Amino acid sequence: MSNTRIGAFALLALIGGGQNAIAQAVSEENSLALEEIVVTARMRAESLQDVPISETAFSAQTIEDSRIETADDFLALSPNVTLANSQSAGVSFMTIRGISQVRNGEAPVAVVVDGVLQINNRQLTQSMIDMQSIEVLRGPQGALYGRNAAGGAILISSNQPSDEFEGFVKTTVGKGDEFAVTTAFGGPIIENTLKYRIAARYQDIDGYLNNKQLAQKVDGIEDKTFRGILQWDISDQLTATLRGSTVRTEGGGLNFQYQPVEFDGNSCNTSNPFGGPTPDADNVSREFCANNLGYNERDIDELSIKLDYDTDAVSFTNIFSYNNVTEYGEADQFPYTNEVDVFGLFDGSQTQFVDVKAWSYETRLASNDESPLQWMIGAYYLETERFISTTTGDDNRLGIERIERTPKFNSAINPTVSFIADDNDNRAWALFGNVSYDLSEDLEIALALRYDEDKREQNISPLNTAGLPVGCTVANPAACQQKETYSKLQPKVSIRYALGEDANVYASYGEGFRSGQFNQFGVAVAAANAGVIGVSDRVDAEVTKTAEIGIKSELLDNRLRLNAGIFHTKTNPLYFVFVGAVGAQVLVNIDDVRLIGGEIEAAFSVSEGLDIYAGFGYTDSEIQRNTLNPTTVGNEAPYIAENTFNMGAQYRTDITDDIGFVARIDYERRGAQFWDPENSTDRSALNLVNARMGIEATDGKWSLTAASKNLTDKAYNSEWVLGGFAHPATPRTWHVDFKYNF
């Protein structure tokens, strides 16, 4: 680690940078002491300072004060975590400690909402309403949280039904003709027995970015989100919770630009669609010229039933869940100009349809007392059906035909040119357990173990144009099938030692697992024909091995909370390749990547009502082996910001006996990052600022606040794909919220 990076860690420690879940406890001994943060990272309530995990936690008050409404909002306040939104409502790319999400791949973290594991990464980016707490755990968590927890876990808890009727309503207006209404309410149906809580949100935004060829906004969105929770206290020991939610999102999508297009002056006309500027991740354009407006819709339906049985000695939990995620997108084909059918092959149309259905069952038995020995055992089963089709079409300037499972080769409007589609039937199961033991008042050791097995079956559509297995026809579907099984035993061991009442040190070693999968059949041939050699129709599982040491402390009479950790990881990550000629989206493995880094977080109560906070994360990545392209050895791995830094301040005070004032400012810096193993171009470091200010009733009845995201209107690409495919990020926005609590 360079002296500069060591100095950055030391500087952050001195200024008392960031733990975001801040609350101020007023006590007789010390009115400025930070309140203890209680988390459930190990599936039991513990102090954040006692958990041997690098973790960022957000309380309900912090969620409100930070205006957290999407995953982007809280991940921007979590060191060593970034999120890139691109393509559609459901497509995003999270990177946590260098473990990255890629298009059509599995998530790098397990996302658990109200105790239920999400089964598809397209669920992450839905609106977050009526939240109670959020926890971001870094490092392998598979032994506790299961599938895809190779990089960590995100635990989200919504507000649960209460014994008193309560709720709120919030209205929002903002830039882009935004209008939104959010509400949540609930209470008892049968006193002390049956209670409910409902949360809903409607949001409509015309958009911010313009297509000057069509004189229309490209990124408008209409979103409807609903969630209902019904809790039945069957007895003092047995509780049943029914949770259902639905999301309907519709708007613009696939807003990519192909940078090598050379336009004629300021017009959308081009005489040279492939010989223009050299691709550059820092080259940003917020105007589009495609002759087809991109369109996207996403539907999410979730249902879960949770049974909790508690005795003095043990707790027994059963969770059944069902999920259906459907997403469709259509747009102009690359190079995304106002021309059609360049050379008879390009600038037509493209579509993608994804339909994922899954049901899962999980059961856990855990100790439920305060003895030195704590333990938990469990089992998990998942069935998933995923269909995906990707097409290109002939653009006759008559619009784009919607294509889901059947191509339209003979359409008079928009004939299908290429069609790649398959069904994927996956069955996964796991056994897991963990045990921790207090060897003394100061020393704890914990062991965890999980075994995952994932059986994957791909059924290729016999209508594929990119190639078929030998003998694959409509009459012989058995020849259209591929099968593969992926499995992994994942151990984790940790030790924690209390240096005193105010500090704990810990060390851990853990392994994580993301199952392998199939590329769409035929994309390997398509990639080879496009000059991308070495792509396979099958992708290997990703395995991570991480060692970590850390310290958690509270200083200055509990006014300063300072936590830090460093890690070393070895992994074989997935990387995304796009073949624009046929719209093919390809995944490949990079054989060996080494990751070294760490985080520092802190919070400091400066004075009555004034808190400052910050967080610094650093990840040094190096490709050590890459069969697909050996010349990349020694380069940085893609999608990884070398460092992240966030800091801010919040001030709250009373103006009168009835009215208070609150102001908050957040600064985020994302270090430079490459998007491909070749390190062909990097996006320079970003400096982003969010701010919020308003008045509120001192009794908590109402609040009126104004907020701005990307306050300095920084122009940058949210994603960049090798070849020069750029997706610009959202410009500066503003919002005014009025909230009334009842």
C-alpha positions in Angstrom: 0.0 0.0 0.0 1.4 3.4 -1.0 2.2 6.2 1.5 -0.6 8.2 0.0 -3.2 5.5 0.8 -1.8 4.9 4.3 -2.0 8.7 4.8 -5.6 8.7 3.7 -6.5 6.0 6.3 -4.7 8.0 9.0 -6.3 11.3 8.1 -9.8 9.8 8.2 -9.1 8.3 11.6 -8.0 11.8 12.8 -11.0 13.7 11.5 -13.5 11.1 12.8 -15.1 10.0 9.6 -18.1 7.8 9.0 -20.6 5.4 10.4 -23.9 6.3 8.9 -26.4 4.8 11.3 -26.1 7.7 13.8 -28.3 8.3 16.7 -27.7 10.6 19.7 -28.6 9.3 23.2 -29.3 11.8 25.9 -28.2 10.6 29.2 -27.4 12.1 32.6 -23.8 11.0 32.3 -23.0 12.3 28.8 -25.7 14.0 26.7 -23.4 13.8 23.6 -22.8 10.1 23.7 -23.7 8.1 20.5 -26.5 5.7 20.9 -25.7 2.0 20.8 -26.5 0.5 17.3 -28.2 -2.8 17.5 -27.8 -5.1 14.4 -28.9 -8.6 13.4 -25.9 -9.5 11.2 -25.5 -12.9 12.9 -29.3 -13.5 13.1 -29.5 -12.3 16.6 -29.7 -8.9 18.2 -26.2 -7.6 19.1 -24.3 -4.3 19.3 -22.7 -3.3 16.1 -19.4 -3.0 18.0 -19.5 -6.6 19.1 -20.0 -8.2 15.7 -16.8 -9.4 14.1 -17.9 -8.2 10.6 -17.2 -5.1 8.6 -20.6 -3.5 8.6 -22.4 -0.2 7.8 -25.9 0.2 9.5 -28.7 2.6 8.9 -31.4 3.3 11.4 -34.9 4.5 10.6 -34.0 8.1 11.5 -30.9 8.0 9.2 -32.9 6.6 6.4 -35.3 9.5 6.8 -32.6 12.2 7.2 -30.6 10.8 4.2 -33.6 10.6 2.0 -32.9 7.0 1.2 -35.4 5.8 -1.4 -33.4 3.4 -3.5 -30.4 1.1 -3.2 -28.2 3.7 -4.8 -28.9 6.1 -1.9 -27.6 3.8 0.9 -24.8 2.1 -1.0 -23.4 5.6 -1.8 -22.9 6.0 1.9 -21.2 2.6 2.4 -17.4 2.5 1.9 -16.0 0.0 -0.7 -19.4 -0.4 -2.3 -20.6 1.1 -5.6 -23.7 0.7 -7.8 -23.9 1.4 -11.5 -27.4 1.7 -13.0 -27.8 1.0 -16.7 -30.0 -0.3 -19.5 -33.3 -0.7 -17.6 -35.1 -0.5 -14.3 -33.9 -3.9 -13.2 -30.3 -3.8 -14.4 -27.6 -2.6 -12.1 -24.1 -3.6 -11.3 -23.0 -3.6 -7.7 -19.3 -3.9 -6.6 -18.5 -4.7 -3.0 -14.8 -5.1 -2.0 -14.0 -5.8 -5.7 -16.6 -8.5 -6.1 -18.8 -7.3 -8.9 -22.2 -7.9 -10.5 -22.3 -8.4 -14.3 -25.1 -8.3 -16.8 -27.2 -11.5 -16.7 -25.1 -12.8 -13.8 -25.9 -13.4 -10.2 -25.6 -10.7 -7.6 -22.4 -10.4 -5.5 -24.3 -10.2 -2.3 -27.3 -11.9 -0.6 -30.1 -9.4 -0.3 -32.5 -10.4 2.5 -35.7 -8.4 3.0 -37.7 -9.0 6.2 -35.9 -12.3 6.6 -36.6 -13.5 3.0 -33.8 -13.9 0.5 -34.3 -12.2 -2.8 -33.8 -14.6 -5.7 -33.1 -12.2 -8.6 -30.9 -9.1 -8.8 -33.6 -7.3 -10.7 -35.5 -7.0 -7.4 -32.8 -4.8 -5.8 -33.6 -1.6 -7.6 -37.3 -1.3 -6.6 -38.5 1.7 -4.6 -37.7 1.5 -0.8 -40.6 2.7 1.3 -41.4 2.6 5.0 -38.0 1.2 6.0 -37.0 0.4 9.6 -33.3 -0.5 9.1 -30.6 -1.4 6.6 -27.4 -3.3 7.2 -24.5 -3.7 4.6 -22.2 -6.6 5.6 -18.9 -6.8 3.7 -17.0 -10.1 3.2 -18.3 -13.6 2.6 -21.6 -14.3 4.4 -22.7 -17.5 2.7 -22.6 -19.6 5.8 -25.4 -17.4 7.3 -27.2 -15.9 4.3 -26.7 -18.3 1.5 -26.7 -17.9 -2.2 -24.4 -15.3 -3.8 -23.1 -13.9 -0.5 -19.6 -14.1 -1.9 -19.0 -10.4 -1.4 -21.4 -9.8 1.5 -25.0 -9.4 2.5 -27.6 -6.6 2.6 -30.3 -6.9 5.3 -33.3 -4.7 4.8 -36.2 -4.5 7.4 -39.4 -2.7 6.7 -41.6 -1.3 9.5 -43.7 -4.0 11.0 -47.3 -4.0 12.2 -47.8 -2.4 15.6 -50.5 -2.6 18.3 -51.4 1.1 17.7 -52.8 2.6 14.5 -50.2 4.9 13.0 -48.9 5.9 9.6 -47.8 8.8 7.3 -48.4 10.3 3.9 -45.7 12.1 1.9 -46.1 14.1 -1.3 -43.1 15.0 -3.6 -42.6 17.3 -6.5 -39.4 17.7 -8.4 -37.4 18.3 -11.5 -38.5 16.5 -14.6 -42.1 17.2 -13.7 -41.8 14.6 -10.9 -44.8 13.9 -8.8 -45.0 11.2 -6.1 -47.2 10.1 -3.3 -46.0 7.7 -0.6 -48.0 6.4 2.3 -47.8 3.7 5.0 -50.2 2.9 7.8 -51.3 0.0 10.0 -52.5 -1.2 13.3 -54.5 -3.9 15.0 -57.4 -5.8 13.5 -57.9 -8.0 16.5 -56.2 -6.6 19.6 -53.1 -8.5 20.7 -53.7 -11.1 18.0 -53.9 -9.8 14.4 -52.4 -6.7 13.0 -51.4 -5.3 9.6 -49.3 -2.6 7.8 -49.6 -1.3 4.3 -47.1 0.8 2.3 -47.6 2.2 -1.2 -46.0 4.6 -3.5 -46.8 6.2 -6.9 -44.2 8.1 -8.8 -44.3 9.7 -12.2 -41.3 11.5 -13.9 -41.3 12.9 -17.4 -37.5 12.5 -17.6 -34.2 14.5 -17.7 -32.3 13.5 -20.9 -33.4 14.4 -24.4 -33.5 12.7 -27.8 -33.0 15.6 -30.2 -34.0 13.5 -33.2 -37.4 12.7 -31.7 -37.7 15.8 -29.4 -38.7 13.5 -26.5 -37.3 12.6 -23.1 -35.7 9.2 -23.0 -35.7 8.4 -19.3 -39.2 9.0 -18.1 -40.6 6.6 -15.5 -43.9 5.7 -13.9 -43.6 3.4 -10.9 -46.3 1.9 -8.7 -45.2 0.0 -5.5 -47.4 -1.7 -3.0 -46.5 -3.9 0.1 -48.8 -5.5 2.7 -47.8 -7.3 5.9 -50.3 -9.3 8.0 -49.0 -10.6 11.4 -50.9 -13.2 13.4 -49.8 -13.8 17.0 -51.2 -17.3 17.3 -49.9 -17.7 20.8 -47.2 -16.2 23.0 -44.7 -18.4 21.3 -46.0 -18.8 17.7 -46.2 -16.0 15.1 -47.2 -16.2 11.5 -46.3 -13.3 9.1 -47.8 -13.0 5.6 -46.0 -10.5 3.3 -46.9 -9.6 -0.2 -45.7 -6.9 -2.6 -46.1 -5.9 -6.2 -44.1 -3.4 -8.4 -45.1 -2.1 -11.8 -42.5 0.1 -13.5 -42.7 1.5 -17.0 -40.6 4.1 -18.8 -37.5 4.7 -21.0 -34.7 2.1 -21.3 -31.6 0.9 -23.2 -30.3 4.5 -23.4 -26.9 3.7 -24.8 -24.7 5.7 -27.1 -22.0 4.4 -29.4 -19.1 6.7 -29.0 -17.3 6.0 -32.4 -20.2 7.5 -34.3 -19.1 10.7 -36.1 -22.1 13.1 -36.4 -22.2 15.9 -38.9 -21.9 19.0 -36.8 -24.6 19.4 -34.2 -27.2 17.4 -36.1 -28.2 13.8 -35.7 -27.0 13.0 -39.3 -23.9 10.9 -39.8 -21.8 10.1 -42.8 -19.4 7.9 -40.8 -21.1 5.7 -38.1 -18.0 3.7 -37.2 -15.0 6.0 -37.8 -15.5 8.8 -35.3 -14.0 9.5 -31.9 -11.9 7.0 -30.0 -14.0 5.4 -27.2 -13.4 7.1 -23.9 -15.2 6.4 -20.6 -14.9 10.1 -19.7 -16.7 11.2 -22.9 -20.2 12.0 -21.8 -23.2 13.1 -23.9 -26.6 13.7 -22.5 -28.3 13.9 -25.9 -29.5 11.0 -28.0 -30.1 10.6 -31.8 -31.7 7.1 -32.1 -34.7 7.0 -34.4 -36.5 4.6 -32.0 -37.3 5.7 -28.4 -36.2 3.1 -25.9 -38.9 1.5 -23.8 -38.7 -0.6 -20.6 -41.2 -2.3 -18.3 -40.7 -4.4 -15.2 -43.2 -6.3 -13.0 -42.3 -7.8 -9.6 -44.6 -9.9 -7.5 -43.4 -11.3 -4.2 -45.2 -13.4 -1.6 -43.8 -15.0 1.6 -45.1 -16.8 4.7 -42.9 -16.8 7.8 -43.5 -18.9 10.9 -41.6 -18.1 14.1 -41.8 -20.4 17.1 -39.9 -19.2 20.2 -39.2 -20.9 23.5 -36.8 -20.0 26.3 -34.2 -22.4 24.8 -34.7 -22.4 21.0 -36.3 -20.5 18.2 -37.7 -22.3 15.1 -38.2 -20.4 11.8 -39.8 -21.5 8.6 -40.0 -19.3 5.5 -41.8 -20.0 2.2 -41.5 -17.5 -0.6 -42.6 -17.1 -4.2 -41.3 -14.5 -6.7 -42.0 -13.6 -10.3 -39.9 -11.0 -12.0 -40.7 -10.0 -15.6 -38.8 -7.4 -17.6 -39.0 -6.3 -21.2 -37.0 -3.7 -23.1 -36.8 -2.5 -26.7 -34.7 0.2 -28.4 -32.7 1.2 -31.5 -29.9 -1.2 -32.3 -26.3 -0.1 -32.2 -24.8 2.3 -33.3 -28.0 4.1 -32.2 -28.3 6.8 -34.8 -31.3 8.1 -36.8 -30.3 5.9 -39.7 -31.7 2.5 -40.4 -30.0 -0.8 -41.5 -26.5 0.5 -42.0 -24.8 -1.9 -44.4 -27.9 -4.1 -44.0 -26.6 -5.3 -40.6 -26.7 -2.5 -38.0 -29.0 0.2 -36.7 -32.0 -1.9 -36.8 -33.9 -2.7 -33.6 -33.3 -4.8 -30.5 -35.4 -6.3 -27.8 -34.9 -8.4 -24.7 -37.5 -10.3 -22.6 -36.8 -11.9 -19.2 -39.2 -13.9 -17.1 -38.1 -15.4 -13.8 -40.3 -17.5 -11.5 -39.0 -19.0 -8.3 -40.1 -20.4 -5.0 -38.0 -21.2 -2.0 -38.2 -22.8 1.4 -35.9 -22.2 4.3 -36.0 -23.7 7.8 -33.8 -22.8 10.8 -33.4 -23.9 14.4 -31.3 -21.7 16.7 -30.5 -21.3 20.3 -32.5 -18.6 22.1 -30.8 -18.0 25.4 -27.9 -16.0 26.7 -25.5 -18.8 27.4 -21.9 -18.7 26.2 -22.8 -21.3 23.5 -24.9 -20.0 20.6 -25.7 -22.2 17.6 -28.0 -22.4 14.5 -28.6 -25.1 11.9 -30.8 -24.9 8.8 -31.7 -26.0 5.3 -32.7 -24.2 2.1 -34.3 -25.2 -1.2 -34.9 -23.2 -4.4 -36.5 -23.8 -7.7 -36.1 -21.3 -10.5 -37.5 -21.0 -14.0 -35.9 -18.3 -16.2 -36.7 -17.6 -19.8 -34.7 -15.0 -21.7 -34.9 -14.0 -25.4 -32.7 -11.4 -27.2 -33.4 -10.2 -30.7 -32.4 -7.8 -33.4 -34.8 -6.6 -36.1 -35.1 -4.9 -39.4 -36.1 -1.2 -38.8 -38.7 -0.1 -41.4 -39.4 3.1 -39.4 -42.8 1.6 -38.4 -41.9 1.0 -34.8 -40.7 -2.1 -32.9 -42.6 -5.3 -32.6 -42.8 -6.7 -29.1 -41.1 -10.1 -29.0 -41.2 -12.4 -26.0 -41.0 -16.2 -26.8 -41.7 -16.3 -30.5 -39.8 -14.3 -33.2 -41.6 -12.5 -36.0 -39.4 -13.2 -39.1 -42.2 -12.3 -41.5 -43.5 -9.2 -39.9 -44.3 -6.4 -42.3 -43.6 -3.8 -39.5 -40.3 -5.0 -38.0 -39.1 -8.4 -39.2 -36.9 -10.3 -36.7 -33.3 -10.7 -38.0 -31.7 -12.6 -35.0 -33.4 -14.5 -32.2 -31.5 -16.1 -29.2 -33.7 -17.7 -26.5 -33.6 -20.4 -23.9 -35.4 -21.7 -20.7 -33.3 -22.3 -17.6 -34.7 -24.6 -15.0 -32.5 -24.5 -11.8 -32.8 -26.5 -8.6 -30.6 -25.5 -5.7 -30.4 -26.8 -2.1 -28.1 -26.1 0.9 -27.4 -27.2 4.4 -25.8 -24.7 6.8 -25.0 -24.1 10.5 -22.9 -22.0 12.8 -21.8 -22.0 16.4 -20.1 -19.4 18.6 -18.7 -19.8 22.1 -17.5 -17.3 24.6 -14.2 -18.8 25.9 -14.1 -16.0 28.4 -15.8 -12.6 29.0 -13.3 -11.1 26.5 -12.8 -13.9 23.9 -15.3 -15.4 21.4 -14.7 -17.9 18.6 -17.3 -18.7 15.9 -17.4 -21.4 13.3 -19.8 -21.6 10.3 -20.2 -24.1 7.4 -22.5 -24.2 4.4 -22.8 -26.6 1.5 -24.6 -25.4 -1.7 -25.5 -27.5 -4.7 -27.0 -25.9 -7.8 -28.3 -28.1 -10.7 -28.8 -26.1 -13.9 -30.7 -27.2 -17.0 -30.8 -25.1 -20.2 -33.4 -25.8 -22.9 -32.5 -24.0 -26.1 -35.2 -22.7 -28.3 -35.2 -24.5 -31.6 -36.0 -21.1 -33.2 -32.5 -19.8 -32.4 -30.7 -18.1 -35.3 -27.3 -18.2 -33.7 -26.9 -21.9 -33.9 -28.4 -25.1 -32.3 -27.0 -28.3 -30.7 -26.9 -31.2 -33.1 -30.3 -32.7 -33.6 -32.2 -29.9 -31.8 -35.6 -29.4 -33.4 -39.2 -28.7 -32.3 -39.9 -32.4 -32.6 -36.7 -33.4 -30.7 -36.5 -31.1 -27.6 -34.2 -33.5 -25.7 -31.4 -32.6 -28.1 -31.9 -28.9 -27.2 -30.9 -29.5 -23.6 -27.7 -28.8 -21.6 -27.1 -29.7 -17.9 -24.5 -28.8 -15.3 -24.2 -29.1 -11.6 -22.2 -26.6 -9.4 -21.4 -27.1 -5.7 -19.3 -25.7 -3.0 -18.5 -26.2 0.7 -18.2 -22.8 2.3 -16.4 -22.5 5.7 -16.0 -19.4 7.9 -14.2 -19.0 11.1 -13.9 -15.8 13.2 -12.4 -14.8 16.6 -13.2 -11.6 18.6 -11.3 -10.3 21.6 -12.3 -7.4 23.8 -9.5 -5.0 24.5 -11.6 -3.4 27.2 -15.1 -1.9 27.5 -14.5 0.4 24.5 -12.8 -1.7 21.8 -12.9 -5.1 20.1 -10.5 -6.6 17.6 -11.4 -9.5 15.3 -10.0 -11.8 12.6 -11.9 -14.0 10.2 -11.5 -16.3 7.2 -14.4 -17.2 4.9 -15.2 -18.6 1.5 -18.0 -17.5 -0.8 -19.7 -19.1 -3.8 -21.6 -17.8 -6.8 -22.9 -20.6 -9.0 -21.8 -21.0 -12.6 -24.4 -20.8 -15.4 -25.0 -21.0 -19.1 -24.6 -18.2 -21.6 -27.3 -18.2 -24.2 -26.5 -20.9 -26.7 -24.8 -19.7 -29.8 -23.3 -16.6 -28.4 -19.9 -18.2 -28.3 -20.0 -18.8 -32.0 -21.3 -15.2 -32.5 -18.5 -13.9 -30.4 -15.9 -15.8 -32.4 -17.4 -14.5 -35.7 -17.0 -11.0 -34.2 -13.4 -11.6 -33.3 -13.9 -12.4 -29.6 -12.1 -15.7 -29.2 -12.3 -18.0 -26.2 -15.9 -17.5 -25.1 -17.8 -20.6 -23.9 -21.5 -21.4 -23.7 -20.8 -22.4 -20.1 -19.5 -20.2 -17.3 -17.6 -21.6 -14.2 -18.7 -20.9 -10.7 -17.1 -18.0 -8.9 -15.3 -18.8 -5.6 -13.9 -16.2 -3.2 -11.5 -16.7 -0.3 -11.2 -13.8 2.1 -9.1 -13.2 5.2 -9.9 -10.2 7.3 -8.8 -8.4 10.5 -10.4 -5.4 12.1 -11.1 -3.2 15.1 -14.2 -1.5 16.5 -13.9 1.2 19.1 -15.8 4.0 20.9 -13.7 6.9 22.2 -14.1 10.2 23.9 -16.7 9.1 26.3 -18.6 7.4 23.4 -18.8 10.6 21.3 -16.5 9.1 18.6 -17.1 5.7 17.0 -14.2 4.5 14.9 -14.2 1.1 13.1 -11.7 -0.3 10.6 -10.9 -3.5 8.8 -8.5 -4.8 6.1 -8.9 -7.8 3.9 -7.2 -10.1 1.3 -9.3 -11.9 -1.3 -8.6 -14.3 -4.1 -11.4 -14.9 -6.7 -12.2 -15.8 -10.3 -14.8 -13.2 -11.3 -17.2 -13.0 -14.2 -16.8 -10.4 -16.9 -19.3 -9.1 -19.5 -18.7 -8.9 -23.2 -21.2 -7.3 -25.7 -21.4 -8.4 -29.3 -23.3 -5.5 -30.9 -24.0 -7.1 -34.3 -26.4 -9.7 -32.8 -27.1 -8.0 -29.5 -25.3 -10.9 -27.8 -24.6 -10.5 -24.0 -21.7 -12.9 -23.1 -20.2 -13.8 -19.7 -16.7 -15.1 -19.3 -14.4 -15.9 -16.3 -11.2 -14.1 -15.4 -9.2 -17.0 -14.0 -7.5 -15.4 -11.0 -7.9 -11.9 -9.4 -6.2 -10.7 -6.2 -8.0 -8.1 -4.1 -6.4 -6.2 -1.1 -8.0 -3.4 0.8 -10.0 -2.2 3.7 -12.4 0.4 5.2 -12.5 3.0 8.0 -15.8 4.3 9.3 -16.6 6.7 12.2 -19.1 9.0 13.6 -18.5 12.0 15.9 -21.0 13.9 18.0 -19.6 17.4 17.8 -22.1 19.3 19.8 -25.8 19.2 20.7 -27.6 18.5 17.3 -24.4 18.5 15.2 -22.9 15.2 13.9 -20.2 14.6 11.3 -19.5 11.2 9.7 -17.4 9.8 6.9 -16.2 6.5 5.4 -13.2 5.5 3.4 -12.8 2.3 1.4 -9.8 1.1 -0.6 -9.5 -1.9 -3.0 -6.4 -2.7 -5.0 -7.2 -5.3 -7.7 -4.8 -7.2 -9.9 -5.5 -9.8 -12.6 -3.1 -12.6 -12.1 -4.3 -15.1 -14.7 -6.7 -14.7 -17.6 -6.9 -17.5 -20.2 -9.2 -15.5 -22.5 -6.6 -12.6 -22.8 -3.2 -13.3 -21.2 -2.0 -9.8 -22.0 -4.3 -8.4 -19.3 -2.2 -10.0 -16.5 -1.1 -7.3 -14.1 -4.1 -5.0 -15.0 -6.8 -3.9 -12.7 -10.0 -5.9 -12.7 -13.1 -4.2 -14.2 -15.9 -2.4 -12.5 -13.8 -1.7 -9.3 -13.3 1.8 -8.0 -9.9 1.8 -6.4 -11.2 3.9 -3.5 -14.4 5.4 -2.2 -14.8 8.2 0.3 -18.0 9.7 1.8 -18.3 12.4 4.4 -20.9 14.7 5.6 -22.6 16.6 8.4 -26.1 16.9 9.8 -27.4 19.7 12.1 -30.8 19.7 13.8 -32.1 22.4 16.2 -35.3 24.0 17.4 -36.3 27.4 16.0 -39.3 27.8 18.3 -41.0 25.5 20.7 -43.0 24.0 17.9 -40.8 24.2 14.8 -37.3 22.7 14.2 -34.7 23.1 11.5 -32.7 20.3 9.9 -29.9 20.4 7.3 -27.6 17.7 5.9 -24.9 17.6 3.3 -23.2 14.5 1.9 -20.1 14.3 -0.3 -19.2 11.2 -2.1 -16.0 10.4 -4.1 -15.6 7.3 -6.3 -12.1 6.7 -7.4 -11.1 6.0 -11.0 -12.2 2.7 -12.4 -11.7 0.6 -15.5 -14.6 -1.2 -17.2 -12.7 -4.0 -19.0 -9.7 -6.3 -18.2 -7.8 -4.6 -21.0 -7.9 -1.3 -19.1 -8.6 0.4 -22.4 -10.0 3.5 -20.8 -10.9 4.5 -17.2 -13.6 6.7 -15.9 -11.9 9.4 -13.8 -12.7 9.9 -10.1 -16.2 11.3 -9.4 -17.1 14.0 -6.9 -20.8 14.1 -6.1 -22.7 16.2 -3.6 -26.2 15.7 -2.2 -27.9 18.2 0.2 -31.2 18.4 2.1 -32.7 21.2 4.2 -36.1 21.8 5.8 -38.3 22.6 8.8 -40.2 20.1 10.9 -42.6 20.0 13.8 -40.8 19.4 17.1 -43.4 16.8 18.1 -42.7 14.9 14.9 -46.1 15.5 13.3 -44.9 17.0 9.9 -41.9 18.1 7.9 -41.2 20.2 4.8 -37.9 19.6 3.2 -36.0 20.4 -0.1 -33.3 18.2 -1.4 -30.9 18.0 -4.4 -29.0 15.0 -5.7 -25.8 15.5 -7.8 -26.0 19.2 -6.7 -23.0 20.2 -8.8 -24.5 18.6 -11.9 -21.5 16.3 -12.5 -21.7 14.7 -16.0 -20.5 11.1 -16.0 -21.3 7.8 -17.5 -23.0 5.4 -15.2 -21.7 2.5 -17.2 -19.3 2.0 -20.1 -18.8 -1.2 -22.1 -15.8 -2.2 -24.2 -16.1 -0.8 -27.7 -17.5 2.5 -26.6 -21.1 1.8 -25.4 -21.8 4.6 -22.9 -24.8 5.1 -20.6 -24.9 8.6 -19.1 -25.9 9.1 -15.5 -28.8 11.2 -14.2 -28.0 15.0 -14.1 -28.7 17.2 -11.1 -32.2 16.8 -9.7 -34.2 18.6 -7.0 -37.2 17.5 -4.8 -39.5 19.0 -2.3 -41.2 16.7 0.2 -44.0 17.3 2.6 -44.7 14.5 5.1 -47.4 14.2 7.7 -47.4 11.6 10.4 -50.6 10.3 12.0 
